[in-house]
Amino acid sequence: MRALRTARKMSLRQMQAVTGLDRGHLSRLERGLAGASDETIRRCALALDVPVAAITHDDR
């Protein structure tokens, strides 16, 4: 997710503002230190303008 965010030149603060998620939680998600609910993944995908599969690496 970090690669997608930084490719869009989006800071964690901007991601926080768009998703409504805590910046610390977003950072932990990017580092693989926290799990994400379906809703969190959906919010992040919308903020990054990518399909959910781009974040979850789900090729189904």
C-alpha positions in Angstrom: 0.0 0.0 0.0 2.9 2.4 0.7 4.2 2.0 -2.8 0.7 2.9 -4.2 0.4 5.9 -1.9 3.9 7.3 -2.5 3.5 6.7 -6.3 0.6 9.1 -6.0 2.7 11.6 -4.0 0.2 11.2 -1.1 1.4 11.7 2.4 0.1 9.7 5.4 -1.7 12.9 6.6 -3.4 13.2 3.2 -4.3 9.5 3.3 -5.7 10.0 6.8 -7.8 12.9 5.7 -9.3 11.0 2.8 -9.9 7.7 4.5 -10.8 9.0 8.0 -8.4 6.4 9.4 -5.8 7.0 12.1 -2.4 7.9 10.7 -0.7 5.5 13.1 -2.9 2.7 12.0 -2.3 3.4 8.4 1.5 3.3 9.1 1.2 0.0 10.9 -0.9 -1.4 7.9 1.8 -0.4 5.5 4.5 -2.0 7.6 2.5 -5.2 8.0 2.2 -4.7 11.7 -1.6 -4.5 11.8 -4.5 -6.3 10.1 -7.2 -4.5 8.1 -10.9 -5.0 8.0 -12.7 -5.2 4.7 -14.0 -1.7 5.3 -10.5 -0.4 5.9 -9.2 -2.0 2.7 -12.2 -0.6 0.8 -11.5 2.9 2.1 -7.8 2.7 1.2 -8.6 1.4 -2.3 -11.0 4.2 -2.9 -8.5 6.8 -1.6 -5.8 5.4 -3.9 -8.2 4.9 -6.8 -7.2 1.3 -7.2 -9.2 -2.0 -7.1 -9.2 -3.7 -3.7 -7.2 -6.5 -5.3 -4.3 -4.1 -5.8 -4.0 -3.7 -2.0 -4.8 -7.3 -1.0 -2.9 -8.9 -3.9 -6.0 -11.0 -4.4 -5.9 -12.3 -8.0 -9.3 -14.0 -7.9 
